[in-house]
Amino acid sequence: SDAVSGQIPGSIVIILILLRISISLEVLLPTTLYLSVIIAMGRLYKDSEMTALSACGVSTSRVLRPVFLISLVIAVVVSSLSLYIRPWAYSQFFRIKEQAKANFDLTRMKGGTFYEIEDGRRVIFADHVDQNKVEAGRVFIRTERENGLQIIQARQASQHDDPVTGKQILVFTEGYLHEFSRFGKESRVIEFEQSAMSLEPNEDIQQEYKIKTAPSGLLARSDNNEEIAEFHWRLSTPLATILLALLGVPLSRSSPRRGKYAKVMTAVLIIFVYHNLGAIAKKLVAQGFLGTLPGIWWVQVLLAGLLLFLLWQPTRGFRWRPR
């Protein structure tokens, strides 16, 4: 939506999408592994392969072993994503987005539309825009300053590179500059034939602190409830990866007539409830309603309890016992 409205260039969108994908991987990888185990094991039940394995003396632990080893490898990847890559990706995402909004480009404008840049401190409007010539007609710009307000009206504006600084500038032709003081009644109006204004902020953009961007090492030493909740969430993702993958084994049990997708809806419901309970627990810890123990870990305990309960349930038609 920001790209469509001209606040950020289209070339930045693909970078932001890639950063968003890397942020989502900590949830996508465990979920994908979990559903893959259910579908793969369900196929074995459909083809009566699990019945044959049980008849040959293959125990539950032997079936769980390869699933556990695969989940362990994925858990290491997820822990790296959650503890290091995700906060870095969030930091880059917000930084690139803010810079793209602050460094406005005339070629992104559409005639008859107001554009806000620099967090609304500057508003730009043009009656019509020629993107091929990088020019605009009947331009209006309002800029808020510390000591007052500045308004520029010009018949025409064009965008160029400053030969000295190399920054993008707007060159106005035939217009007026209005300056109003914030602390008094003083004001002035200047008529000009040509004037220039930088499109880039003079100072570096100060990125607002967000817990999602905080390094894990910093969160580990914090005594703030919200930061503790975020750090514990990052620690819980590799454990959840292993528990969900193992949970897929008993959930996949079904009769040959039901097919390999028989338990998919149940699996989706379980992971939906798990993620929502995790989000609720994280919020409660952040707000101080829950202590760091049990904190968000009671959700993992519930998941482990469900896993043990389903593993102890006998299969339909035969039990998981070695001969």
N, C-alpha and C positions, 0 to 999 in steps of 0.2 A: 504493500500500500504506500509506503514511503517513496518507492521508486516510481510508482504511477503518478503520485502527486508532485514529483520532481524534487523531493527533498534529498534523495541520494541518487547517484548515477546507477544505471543498470549494470555496469561492469562490477560494482561492489556487491550486487545481490548474490552472485554465485559464490563469492568468498564467504558471505554471511551464512549461506545455506550449508556450505561445507563445515563451517564452524558449528552450526546447529546440529549437524549429523554427528560430529565427534562428541558433542555434549550428550546426545541421546543414546550413544552406544552403551553406556553403563546400564541402561534399562533394556535396550533392544537385544543385546547379546544374551543375558540370562533368560529373557522371555523366549527368544528364538531357540535356544538350547532346550529349554523346558518343553516347548511344543514339539520340537524335533524328536525328543525321546518318546513322547506320547504317540506320535504318528508312526515312528519306526517300530516301536514295540507293539503298537496296535496292528501293524501289518503282520508281524510274527504271530499274533493271536489269531488273526483272520485266516492265515494259511496253516493253522494248527502246528506251527513250528514250536511254540512254547509248550504245547502238550507233549510233543516228541522230546524236547529237551528235558522236561520234568521226568518223563519215563526213563530217560537215560541217566538220571541221577544228578542233573544240574540243579544246584541249590539256589536259593534267593541271593545269598552273598556272592555267588559266582556271577550272577546276572548284574548285580549292583556294581561289581568291581570295575568293569570297563567304563560304565557310566560315571562313576566317581572319579576315575583318572582323567577322563575328558573334561568333566566339570571343574576339576582342580586346575587344569591348564587354563580354561576360560576364566576361572576366578582370579588367577594371577593377572591376566589381561585386564579384567574388569577393575581390579584394585588399582592398577596403574592409571586406568582411565578416570576412576573416581577421585583418587587422591592427588593426581598431578595434571593430567591432560584436561579434565573438565574445568577446573578453576582457571587454567591458562586460556582455554578456549573462550570461556565467558569473558575474561578480561580483554582478549583481542576483539571479541564480538562487540562489546560496548564501546571500546576505543575507536574502532574503525567506523562504527555507525555514527558516533558523535562527531568525528573528524569530517566524515562525508557530509553531514548536515551543516557543519560550520563553514566548510569551504564550498560556498555556493557557486554554481556555474550557470551562466545565462542560457546555455544551450538546453538546460533542463526545464526552462520555464515555458509556460503556455500563456498566451494572451488572455487577459481578463481574469486572472487568478492571483490571489494574494499568497505570498510565500513568507514563512517565518524561518529565520535562521538565527544561530547563536542563542538558542533557548528563548526565542521570541523577542530578543533585544533589537532585532532588525527585521523590518517588514518591507518586502519589495513587491511592487505591482507594475505591470506594463500592459498597455492597451493592446498591443500586438507585438509579436516576436518573430523575427526572421532567423531561424536556427542555422541556415546555410551561411549567412553573412555574420552571424553572431551579433546581431543588432536588435534593438527594441525601440519602439516608438511610444511617446507619451508615458514617461517613466515616473514613478513615485516611490520614494524610499524614506522610511521613518526609522531613525536610529536612536535608541535610548543610551544616554551617557550618564556618568556619575553626577555631573552638575547640571544636566539639562536634557533637552530634546532637540534633535536635528532632523529637519525635513528637507528633502531635495526633490524638486520638480524640474523635469527637463523634457525638451522636445524629442531628444533621441539619446540612446546610450549604446555603446559598443564595448565589447570585452577584448582586452589585450594582455600581453605579458609585459610586466614592468621591466625595462631594459637594465635597471640597476639591481633590483632585488630578485627578479625572476618570478615574483608572485603575480597572481591574476588580479587585474584592476578593471574597474568600470570607468570609461571615459564618457562624461556627459557633455552634450552640446545644447547651447541656448536654453538656459534654465535659471532657477532661483534656488538659493540656499537660505532656509529659515532656521534660526537658532533661538531657542527659548530657555531662559534660566529657570532652574528648579527652585531656587531660593529667593527669587525676587520677580519684579515686573520687567526686568531688562530683556530685550529681545532685539534681533537685528535681521535684516533681509539683505542678501547680497545677490546681485544679478551677475551672471557670468556668461561668457561665450563658450568656454570649455573648462571643465573641471574633472578631476580624477579621484577615485576612492578605491581602497583595497577591499577585495572580497574575502580575504583571509583574516582571521583574528590576529591581533598584534601579539597576544600572549598565548602560551601553550594551554590547551584545554585541560582543565582540572577534572579528572574523572571522579565521579561520586563513588564513595566506598560502598561496595556491595559484598555481602557475606559470600555469595556464590563465587566471587573472584578471589577471595582470601586464600593464601597458601595454606596447605594442611598443617604445616609445622607451626604456623601462627595460631591456628585454631586449637591445636593440641595443648597449647600453654594458656589458653583463655579460660576465664571463669565466668564469661557472659553466657547466659542460658541459650540464647539464639545461636551463638557460635558453637557451643557444645553440641547442640542438636544437629547442626550441619556437619560437624566432624564425626559424630557417631553415625550419621546417615552414610557418610562416605566409607566408614569402616564396615558397615553392615552389608554393603552390596556384594562383596566376594562371598560372604557366608550365605547370603540369599541365593547366589548363583549355584552353589553346591546343593543346598536344600531343595531348590526347585527342580534341579536335574534329577536328583534321587527320587523326589516325589512323583516324577513322571513315570517311574517304573510301576508302582502299584496302581496308579491311575489308569494305566493303559490296559489293565486286565479287562477282557471282554470275551464274549462267545464268538466263534467263527462267523456266525450269521450276521453279526452286528457291523462288521467292517472296521477298518483301521481308524476311522474318524468318529467312532462311537463315543469316546470320552472327551472330545475336543471342547464341546460346549461347557462341560463340567470343569475342564482345565482352565478355560477362559474365565469362568465365573470365579474360580479360586484365586487366580492371579489378580483379577480385578479387585476382589475383597482385600487381598494382601497389600496391594499398592495403596489402596485408600486408607486402610488401617495404619500403614506406615506413615502416610502423609499426616493423618490425624495425630498420631503419637509424636511425630516431629514437631507439630504445631503446639501440642500441649507442653512439651519440654521447653520449647522456645519461649512460651508465655509463663513458665514457672509453675504450671499446674501439676506437672510430674517431675520428680527428681531425676538425676542422671541414671539412677538405678531404681526401678527397672528401665526408666527412660523409654527409648524406642525398641529395646531388646525384647520386650515381652511379645512383640509381633513375631520376632524370629523364634521365640520359644513356642508360640502357637503353631508356627509352620513346622517346627521339628516334632511337636506333639502329633500333628496330623500325619506326618510321615510315618512315625512309629506306629500309630493306630492302624493305618492302611497296610503296613508291612505285616502286622500281626494277623490281619484278616485272611482267612483261607481263600484260595481261588475257587471259582465255580467249577466243580467237576473233579478237581484234584487239589492236593496240597503241595506246597513247595517243600518237599522233603527228599533228601538223597536216598537212593536205594541202598 
